[in-house]
Amino acid sequence: MADEKITQTDEQWREQLTPEQYEITRRAGTEAAFTGEYHDCEAEGSYVCVCCGSELFDSRAKFDSGSGWPSFAAPTSEDGVQTETDSSHGMGRTEVKCRRCDAHLGHVFEDGPAPTGLRYCINSASLKLNARG
């Protein structure tokens, strides 16, 4: 990815983000199901990282998983996200992070639609929609 890695101090992140965005992106929190701004959003556009502006997902890959969080079949580019094993809360899950700034985005599961079979379950608070049109 052409964009350089972004690092900021905890203080800088706190100044830039709302308390909810900070808790989710910098401390791996999770918004309550069905409460996020984008869980039922049907607007077309690209979803970027709320922390650094990197393009992460496109609305064409978004689907209603019934989970209460925005769900995507695939990221815009494999270079935009990275995954890590997350064993917190006594579960084995795969965490999804922004590759550019290490923001926690959500988790990816293997119960999504064809052709990928993946469901990127992403917190609305970690995203910003750049609407098309």
N, CA, C and O of each residue as an XYZ file, in Angstrom:
532
protein
N       0.852     -1.179      0.000
C       0.000      0.000      0.000
C       0.893      1.236      0.000
O       1.887      1.293      0.725
N       0.543      2.199     -0.797
C       1.381      3.381     -0.963
C       1.361      4.297      0.248
O       2.332      5.008      0.507
N       0.273      4.286      0.985
C       0.158      5.175      2.138
C       1.068      4.724      3.266
O       1.161      3.534      3.567
N       1.732      5.679      3.883
C       2.623      5.374      4.995
C       1.822      5.047      6.249
O       0.689      5.498      6.419
N       2.428      4.262      7.110
C       1.822      3.909      8.386
C       1.616      5.179      9.207
O       2.487      6.048      9.256
N       0.462      5.274      9.844
C       0.152      6.431     10.685
C       0.231      6.015     12.145
O      -0.399      5.044     12.566
N       1.005      6.755     12.898
C       1.072      6.535     14.342
C       0.849      7.876     15.028
O       1.391      8.904     14.621
N       0.058      7.837     16.055
C      -0.202      9.031     16.857
C      -0.180      8.617     18.322
O      -0.313      7.440     18.655
N      -0.012      9.591     19.174
C      -0.067      9.313     20.602
C      -1.520      9.082     21.011
O      -2.448      9.447     20.290
N      -1.694      8.486     22.152
C      -3.029      8.275     22.703
C      -3.762      9.612     22.832
O      -4.953      9.710     22.533
N      -3.052     10.615     23.270
C      -3.622     11.961     23.425
C      -4.120     12.507     22.084
O      -5.205     13.085     22.011
N      -3.330     12.323     21.030
C      -3.736     12.794     19.705
C      -4.997     12.073     19.214
O      -5.890     12.700     18.643
N      -5.067     10.759     19.438
C      -6.269     10.014     19.040
C      -7.477     10.514     19.823
O      -8.556     10.685     19.255
N      -7.309     10.747     21.101
C      -8.429     11.225     21.929
C      -8.939     12.590     21.455
O     -10.139     12.859     21.499
N      -8.023     13.443     21.005
C      -8.420     14.763     20.501
C      -9.153     14.662     19.167
O     -10.064     15.448     18.902
N      -8.772     13.717     18.335
C      -9.321     13.572     16.988
C     -10.675     12.860     16.961
O     -11.531     13.184     16.138
N     -10.866     11.902     17.847
C     -12.026     11.021     17.789
C     -13.052     11.338     18.871
O     -12.722     11.917     19.907
N     -14.305     10.950     18.617
C     -15.313     11.032     19.674
C     -14.985      9.955     20.702
O     -14.225      9.036     20.397
N     -15.537     10.042     21.915
C     -15.276      8.990     22.906
C     -15.652      7.590     22.392
O     -14.925      6.631     22.652
N     -16.767      7.458     21.673
C     -17.165      6.145     21.149
C     -16.185      5.665     20.079
O     -15.781      4.502     20.087
N     -15.804      6.544     19.166
C     -14.841      6.163     18.132
C     -13.517      5.741     18.752
O     -12.907      4.765     18.317
N     -13.077      6.467     19.757
C     -11.821      6.137     20.431
C     -11.922      4.750     21.091
O     -11.037      3.912     20.919
N     -12.987      4.522     21.831
C     -13.161      3.245     22.543
C     -13.139      2.072     21.572
O     -12.533      1.038     21.855
N     -13.796      2.229     20.433
C     -13.877      1.137     19.462
C     -12.579      0.979     18.683
O     -12.041     -0.126     18.606
N     -12.070      2.053     18.108
C     -10.910      1.927     17.219
C      -9.579      1.773     17.933
O      -8.691      1.084     17.432
N      -9.426      2.387     19.070
C      -8.126      2.357     19.741
C      -8.081      1.357     20.891
O      -6.997      0.942     21.300
N      -9.253      0.958     21.424
C      -9.297      0.040     22.565
C     -10.067     -1.246     22.253
O     -10.395     -2.017     23.156
N     -10.352     -1.467     20.968
C     -11.023     -2.685     20.483
C     -12.388     -2.908     21.117
O     -12.769     -4.038     21.424
N     -13.121     -1.810     21.309
C     -14.478     -1.926     21.825
C     -15.444     -2.356     20.738
O     -15.056     -2.560     19.587
N     -16.708     -2.490     21.116
C     -17.761     -2.874     20.171
C     -19.006     -2.077     20.486
O     -19.410     -1.978     21.644
N     -19.623     -1.504     19.450
C     -20.890     -0.805     19.655
C     -22.004     -1.840     19.814
O     -21.877     -2.965     19.330
N     -23.068     -1.475     20.475
C     -24.200     -2.378     20.650
C     -24.841     -2.669     19.298
O     -24.917     -1.794     18.436
N     -25.297     -3.894     19.122
C     -25.956     -4.297     17.878
C     -27.143     -3.393     17.574
O     -27.858     -2.962     18.480
N     -27.343     -3.113     16.304
C     -28.461     -2.323     15.779
C     -28.455     -0.857     16.216
O     -29.469     -0.174     16.075
N     -27.328     -0.360     16.747
C     -27.261      1.036     17.184
C     -26.376      1.893     16.298
O     -26.467      3.119     16.355
N     -25.531      1.294     15.491
C     -24.582      2.044     14.683
C     -25.218      2.755     13.503
O     -26.227      2.311     12.956
N     -24.620      3.844     13.130
C     -25.120      4.693     12.051
C     -25.280      3.959     10.723
O     -26.174      4.294      9.945
N     -24.438      2.968     10.447
C     -24.439      2.335      9.136
C     -25.016      0.926      9.102
O     -24.991      0.298      8.043
N     -25.533      0.402     10.202
C     -25.982     -0.996     10.184
C     -27.089     -1.241      9.165
O     -27.151     -2.324      8.584
N     -27.969     -0.260      8.931
C     -29.038     -0.446      7.935
C     -28.974      0.612      6.830
O     -29.973      0.878      6.160
N     -27.820      1.200      6.648
C     -27.618      2.237      5.635
C     -27.563      1.605      4.242
O     -26.847      0.630      4.018
N     -28.323      2.171      3.325
C     -28.327      1.666      1.952
C     -27.707      2.652      0.966
O     -27.755      2.424     -0.243
N     -27.128      3.737      1.461
C     -26.486      4.722      0.587
C     -25.293      4.094     -0.128
O     -24.606      3.232      0.421
N     -25.062      4.535     -1.349
C     -23.923      4.039     -2.121
C     -22.701      4.910     -1.859
O     -22.806      6.128     -1.709
N     -21.552      4.265     -1.807
C     -20.314      4.995     -1.614
C     -19.222      4.108     -1.070
O     -19.344      2.883     -1.043
N     -18.154      4.743     -0.637
C     -17.039      3.998     -0.058
C     -16.951      4.304      1.435
O     -17.166      5.434      1.875
N     -16.635      3.281      2.182
C     -16.470      3.403      3.631
C     -14.980      3.506      3.924
O     -14.198      2.637      3.540
N     -14.599      4.579      4.608
C     -13.200      4.810      4.927
C     -12.992      4.721      6.439
O     -13.943      4.815      7.215
N     -11.751      4.542      6.837
C     -11.390      4.490      8.254
C     -11.626      5.854      8.885
O     -11.173      6.868      8.355
N     -12.325      5.888     10.004
C     -12.617      7.143     10.692
C     -11.335      7.769     11.269
O     -11.291      8.972     11.525
N     -10.322      6.967     11.466
C      -9.070      7.472     12.037
C      -8.135      8.079     10.995
O      -7.568      9.149     11.220
N      -7.968      7.402      9.850
C      -6.950      7.854      8.895
C      -7.465      8.119      7.489
O      -6.721      8.632      6.652
N      -8.721      7.782      7.209
C      -9.290      8.049      5.901
C      -8.986      7.029      4.821
O      -9.357      7.235      3.666
N      -8.320      5.931      5.164
C      -8.035      4.905      4.167
C      -9.327      4.240      3.722
O     -10.195      3.948      4.544
N      -9.456      3.999      2.411
C     -10.637      3.320      1.900
C     -10.590      1.858      2.313
O      -9.587      1.174      2.109
N     -11.686      1.387      2.894
C     -11.729      0.026      3.427
C     -12.751     -0.862      2.733
O     -12.433     -1.984      2.337
N     -13.977     -0.370      2.581
C     -15.068     -1.174      2.033
C     -15.900     -0.335      1.071
O     -15.935      0.891      1.176
N     -16.567     -0.999      0.140
C     -17.467     -0.332     -0.794
C     -18.891     -0.811     -0.519
O     -19.110     -1.961     -0.138
N     -19.843      0.082     -0.716
C     -21.244     -0.270     -0.459
C     -21.713     -1.429     -1.332
O     -22.653     -2.129     -0.956
N     -21.088     -1.652     -2.484
C     -21.484     -2.776     -3.347
C     -21.198     -4.126     -2.696
O     -21.796     -5.131     -3.080
N     -20.300     -4.166     -1.721
C     -19.979     -5.418     -1.024
C     -20.749     -5.549      0.289
O     -20.587     -6.534      1.009
N     -21.585     -4.561      0.599
C     -22.345     -4.545      1.857
C     -23.603     -5.388      1.709
O     -24.241     -5.387      0.656
N     -23.958     -6.109      2.771
C     -25.184     -6.899      2.762
C     -25.782     -6.920      4.165
O     -25.100     -6.639      5.150
N     -27.058     -7.256      4.236
C     -27.749     -7.329      5.531
C     -27.576     -8.730      6.096
O     -28.210     -9.681      5.638
N     -26.723     -8.844      7.083
C     -26.454    -10.143      7.698
C     -27.424    -10.444      8.831
O     -27.478    -11.571      9.325
N     -28.196     -9.429      9.246
C     -29.097     -9.616     10.380
C     -28.391     -9.555     11.718
O     -29.010     -9.774     12.759
N     -27.085     -9.256     11.702
C     -26.290     -9.258     12.933
C     -26.400     -7.960     13.722
O     -26.101     -7.931     14.916
N     -26.829     -6.881     13.057
C     -26.910     -5.585     13.735
C     -25.713     -4.694     13.510
O     -25.662     -3.581     14.035
N     -24.747     -5.161     12.737
C     -23.572     -4.375     12.381
C     -23.441     -4.337     10.866
O     -23.905     -5.254     10.188
N     -22.823     -3.302     10.324
C     -22.575     -3.302      8.882
C     -21.749     -4.536      8.518
O     -20.759     -4.850      9.179
N     -22.166     -5.222      7.470
C     -21.468     -6.434      7.039
C     -21.087     -6.317      5.571
O     -21.864     -5.838      4.746
N     -19.882     -6.763      5.266
C     -19.340     -6.681      3.918
C     -18.783     -8.041      3.527
O     -18.229     -8.755      4.363
N     -18.931     -8.401      2.243
C     -18.413     -9.677      1.763
C     -16.906     -9.638      1.548
O     -16.242    -10.675      1.567
N     -16.363     -8.427      1.340
C     -14.919     -8.292      1.096
C     -14.515     -6.835      1.271
O     -15.335     -5.934      1.097
N     -13.251     -6.603      1.614
C     -12.753     -5.222      1.642
C     -12.539     -4.724      0.219
O     -12.493     -5.512     -0.725
N     -12.410     -3.417      0.075
C     -12.136     -2.836     -1.245
C     -10.836     -3.402     -1.794
O     -10.736     -3.720     -2.979
N      -9.844     -3.524     -0.924
C      -8.540     -4.058     -1.309
C      -7.985     -4.844     -0.127
O      -8.137     -4.435      1.024
N      -7.349     -5.960     -0.410
C      -6.719     -6.746      0.662
C      -5.611     -5.951      1.344
O      -5.238     -6.251      2.478
N      -5.083     -4.938      0.657
C      -4.024     -4.113      1.229
C      -4.544     -3.140      2.280
O      -3.760     -2.597      3.058
N      -5.857     -2.912      2.315
C      -6.414     -1.925      3.236
C      -6.633     -2.427      4.642
O      -6.660     -1.643      5.591
N      -6.789     -3.738      4.780
C      -7.058     -4.304      6.102
C      -6.045     -5.390      6.438
O      -5.384     -5.946      5.560
N      -5.943     -5.671      7.711
C      -5.121     -6.783      8.178
C      -5.935     -7.536      9.214
O      -6.850     -6.976      9.818
N      -5.613     -8.782      9.417
C      -6.338     -9.582     10.405
C      -5.371    -10.148     11.431
O      -4.195    -10.384     11.154
N      -5.906    -10.355     12.620
C      -5.135    -10.927     13.719
C      -6.039    -11.856     14.509
O      -7.253    -11.653     14.545
N      -5.478    -12.852     15.130
C      -6.242    -13.735     15.994
C      -6.636    -12.984     17.256
O      -5.808    -12.324     17.884
N      -7.906    -13.090     17.621
C      -8.442    -12.422     18.810
C      -9.039    -13.492     19.715
O     -10.053    -14.105     19.377
N      -8.414    -13.713     20.854
C      -8.913    -14.721     21.788
C      -9.529    -14.089     23.036
O      -9.692    -14.755     24.059
N      -9.870    -12.799     22.948
C     -10.502    -12.132     24.086
C     -11.907    -12.667     24.297
O     -12.488    -13.265     23.391
N     -12.444    -12.462     25.460
C     -13.800    -12.875     25.818
C     -14.008    -14.379     25.691
O     -15.140    -14.831     25.520
N     -12.934    -15.162     25.773
C     -13.027    -16.611     25.732
C     -13.456    -17.180     24.383
O     -13.907    -18.323     24.302
N     -13.316    -16.384     23.323
C     -13.701    -16.824     21.983
C     -12.499    -16.764     21.059
O     -11.586    -15.965     21.262
N     -12.506    -17.610     20.048
C     -11.499    -17.543     19.001
C     -12.096    -16.847     17.792
O     -12.922    -17.424     17.085
N     -11.683    -15.606     17.550
C     -12.214    -14.837     16.426
C     -11.056    -14.233     15.647
O      -9.911    -14.248     16.098
N     -11.371    -13.701     14.473
C     -10.368    -13.032     13.665
C     -10.693    -11.544     13.633
O     -11.701    -11.127     13.063
N      -9.831    -10.757     14.250
C     -10.003     -9.310     14.315
C      -9.604     -8.680     12.991
O      -8.644     -9.113     12.354
N     -10.344     -7.654     12.578
C     -10.032     -6.888     11.377
C      -9.561     -5.509     11.818
O     -10.215     -4.842     12.620
N      -8.404     -5.086     11.278
C      -7.823     -3.787     11.616
C      -7.471     -3.044     10.341
O      -7.224     -3.654      9.301
N      -7.451     -1.728     10.431
C      -6.970     -0.896      9.335
C      -5.456     -1.087      9.239
O      -4.738     -0.932     10.226
N      -4.987     -1.422      8.053
C      -3.548     -1.661      7.885
C      -2.732     -0.387      8.074
O      -1.589     -0.447      8.528
N      -3.303      0.757      7.733
C      -2.546      2.009      7.780
C      -2.366      2.555      9.195
O      -1.299      3.076      9.519
N      -3.406      2.442     10.054
C      -3.299      3.066     11.386
C      -3.593      2.102     12.536
O      -3.622      2.521     13.693
N      -3.807      0.833     12.242
C      -4.071     -0.202     13.255
C      -5.382     -0.009     14.009
O      -5.539     -0.545     15.106
N      -6.328      0.745     13.445
C      -7.627      0.916     14.106
C      -8.375     -0.412     14.118
O      -8.407     -1.125     13.115
N      -8.970     -0.735     15.247
C      -9.851     -1.902     15.336
C     -11.120     -1.577     14.565
O     -11.748     -0.545     14.801
N     -11.495     -2.452     13.649
C     -12.699     -2.251     12.840
C     -13.826     -3.188     13.254
O     -14.985     -2.778     13.319
N     -13.491     -4.434     13.533
C     -14.483     -5.445     13.871
C     -13.869     -6.822     13.730
O     -12.708     -7.032     14.081
N     -14.663     -7.775     13.208
C     -14.194     -9.152     13.057
C     -14.678     -9.708     11.721
O     -15.639     -9.206     11.138
N     -14.005    -10.745     11.248
C     -14.422    -11.419     10.020
C     -14.773    -12.867     10.361
O     -14.075    -13.541     11.120
N     -15.887    -13.319      9.769
C     -16.399    -14.669     10.016
C     -16.581    -15.385      8.683
O     -16.729    -14.749      7.639
N     -16.568    -16.704      8.731
C     -16.681    -17.517      7.513
C     -18.117    -17.962      7.270
O     -18.352    -19.120      6.926
N     -19.080    -17.062      7.443
C     -20.488    -17.402      7.215
C     -21.164    -16.382      6.297
O     -22.365    -16.133      6.402
N     -20.378    -15.802      5.404
C     -20.894    -14.786      4.498
C     -21.374    -15.362      3.179
O     -21.314    -16.572      2.961
N     -21.847    -14.498      2.307
C     -22.376    -14.937      1.013
C     -21.273    -15.273      0.008
O     -20.106    -14.930      0.200
N     -21.673    -15.949     -1.061
C     -20.764    -16.210     -2.174
C     -20.439    -14.862     -2.824
O     -21.272    -13.961     -2.727
N     -19.353    -14.667     -3.445
C     -18.365    -15.700     -3.745
C     -17.297    -15.859     -2.668
O     -16.548    -16.835     -2.705
N     -17.199    -14.938     -1.710
C     -16.100    -15.014     -0.732
C     -16.398    -15.949      0.431
O     -15.487    -16.571      0.977
N     -17.676    -16.053      0.813
C     -18.031    -16.837      1.991
C     -17.653    -16.138      3.286
O     -17.714    -16.733      4.362
N     -17.256    -14.859      3.181
C     -16.814    -14.119      4.359
C     -17.830    -13.050      4.746
O     -18.557    -12.522      3.905
N     -17.858    -12.749      6.035
C     -18.681    -11.659      6.565
C     -17.787    -10.780      7.419
O     -17.431    -11.133      8.544
N     -17.430     -9.632      6.869
C     -16.678     -8.644      7.623
C     -17.698     -7.860      8.435
O     -18.432     -7.036      7.889
N     -17.745     -8.113      9.722
C     -18.703     -7.507     10.651
C     -17.998     -6.312     11.293
O     -17.126     -6.477     12.146
N     -18.389     -5.102     10.870
C     -17.607     -3.904     11.166
C     -18.419     -2.900     11.986
O     -19.602     -2.692     11.713
N     -17.807     -2.294     12.963
C     -18.456     -1.266     13.776
C     -18.664      0.006     12.963
O     -17.740      0.481     12.302
N     -19.873      0.558     13.010
C     -20.152      1.823     12.320
C     -19.219      2.928     12.793
O     -18.776      3.751     11.992
N     -18.915      2.953     14.089
C     -18.100      4.027     14.659
C     -16.663      4.019     14.142
O     -15.940      4.998     14.326
N     -16.244      2.943     13.507
C     -14.895      2.905     12.953
C     -14.874      3.340     11.486
O     -13.816      3.376     10.857
N     -16.043      3.667     10.952
C     -16.170      3.998      9.537
C     -16.720      5.410      9.310
O     -17.353      6.004     10.182
N     -16.455      5.919      8.113
C     -17.094      7.143      7.623
C     -17.472      6.844      6.181
O     -16.647      6.368      5.400
N     -18.734      7.128      5.828
C     -19.209      6.887      4.476
C     -18.966      8.106      3.593
O     -19.416      9.209      3.906
N     -18.267      7.905      2.512
C     -18.123      8.919      1.481
C     -19.126      8.546      0.398
O     -18.857      7.692     -0.447
N     -20.289      9.198      0.433
C     -21.387      8.843     -0.467
C     -21.067      9.202     -1.907
O     -20.403     10.200     -2.187
N     -21.554      8.369     -2.809
C     -21.449      8.633     -4.253
C     -22.693      9.390     -4.680
O     -23.784      9.188     -4.146
N     -22.501     10.264     -5.655
C     -23.678     10.929     -6.243
C     -23.916     12.255     -5.758
O     -24.872     12.904     -6.181
